[in-house]
Amino acid sequence: MLQLILLVVVLMSIYYVFDQARLRKKFAKKESPKETRNPLLEAIVDISKNGRGKIHASNDGLFILSYNDEGEVDNHLTFLRDYGYKGDGDSWQGIIHGALLLSDPDILKQIEMSQQEASVQIKSKKKEVLQSITRLIATLKEDETLLVEAVQMAELNDKMV
């Protein structure tokens, strides 16, 4: 009987040591999650990137970014209209909103967007915020996949016209 108890204790000890070694190996191999690239966020912070749109100071101490895609040589008017959107300032207001949700939603708290004729107008107390948005627009113009993602995000948030 004593031999049986000793055998059980030895087997349990072997199992415990094996199980602990397996757990150590499992946790040692566990990799940290790979960081995914966010080109829209990269554009916002890349001060070396040229932006799109014009920024000027207003009389009330705010800065205003005006962007009119219709005036661009590489405009997306036809592209957007093919998908049933106006393609004007209202559409770009939605696109920018969607792109900011995908990159840095906190910026939305620092701006006020409106549409004026074919342009989107974005006001902010901080010129740097608007400069970030000009770079965001440039990145959207360069990559239609990102543009479509921004449109889809705007649709999900009822911002696309």
N, C-alpha and C positions, 0 to 999 in steps of 0.2 A: 504494500500500500504506500509506503514511504517512497519507494522508487517511482511509483506512478505520479505522486505529487511532485517529486523533483523533476520528472520528465515534463509535466505540464508547466512548471515554473520556468524551466529552461526554454521550452518552446515559446512561451509568452514573452520572455526576455528577448529572444531572437526576433520575434515579430515586432516588438516595440522598437528595437534598435533599427531594424530594416525600415519600419514605417517612419521613424524620425529622419533617417537618411534620405528617404524618398521625398519627404516634405521639404527638407533643406535644399535638395536638388531642385525641386519644383520652384521654390521661392527664389533661389539663386538665379535661375534662368528667366524668371519673369522680367520681361522688358517693360520699361516705362512706355506709355502710349506714344506713338509717333505723332509729332506735331504736324498738323495739316497746314499747308500754305494758304493764306488768304490774300490773293492779289489786290483786292479792293482795299483792305486794311494797309497793305504795303504801300499802295498809291497814296493814301492819306498822309502817311508819315514820311514819304520820300520827297524831301524838299528839293532834290535835284531834278525832279520830274517837271516838265512843262505842263501847265494846265490849259484848260479851255474855258472861255468866258472872260468877261471884263468886270473888274472890281473898281468901284469908286466910293468916295466918302459922301454921305448925305449931310444936309444942314443940321439934322437932329442928332449927330454924333454916332450914327450907325454907318456900317459899311454895307454896300449893296453889290451882289454878284448878279450880272445879267448874262444869260446864256440863251442863244437862239440857234437851234440846230439847223433850221432852214437855211441860214446864211453860211453854213459850213460846206466846203467843197465835198467832203465825205459825209454828207448828211444821211440820216437814217429815216427820212420822211417816207419814202416808198416802202422800206422794210417794215416800219411800224404800221403804215396804212394797210399793207398786205395782211397784217394780223388783226385788222379791225380797229386800230387806234387812230386818233387824230394826227399824231406825230408832231404836234405843236408844243407850246410851253406847258400846257396841261399834262401832256404825256410825259414830258421830261421832268415835271414836278413829281409825278408818280415814280418814274425810273430812279430819280435821285433819292427819293424816300426809300424805295426798295433797296437800293445799293447801300444806303446808310444803315438800314436794318441788318444787312449782311456783313457790314464792316464795323461800324462804330455807332450804335444806336444813341449813345449819349449826345452826339452832335445834334440830333433832332431837337433836344431841349434848348440848344443855343441858337437856333435859327427860326426864321419865319419865312415860309415860302408862299409865293403867289404867282399868278400868271398875268402877263401884260402883253396883249396882242399875241405874237408867236413866240415870245420869250418867257422864260421862267425867271423870276426875280427872287433872290434869296437875301434876306437881311440878317445881320448879326452885329453884335457889339464888338466882336473880335475879327479882325481882318484875317488872322491866321486860320480861323475856322473856314472862312470862305476860300482861302487859298487851298486848303485841304480838299474842299469840294471841287475846285477846278481840276485838281489832279485826279480825283475820282472820276469826273466826267471824261477826261482824256483817256483813262484806262478803259472805261466803258466803250468809248469810241473805237479803241484799238482791238477789242475782243468781243465779238458778237455773242459768244457763249456767256460771258459775264453780263452782257446787256440783257440777254434772255433771262438769266437768273434774277436780275434786278426787276425785270418786268413781272416775272412770276411772283416774286416776293411782294411787289406792289399790288398785284391782283389779289393775293391772299389777304391783304390788308385794305382792300377796296380803295386803292389810291390810283389805279390806272385808268386813264381816259383815252 
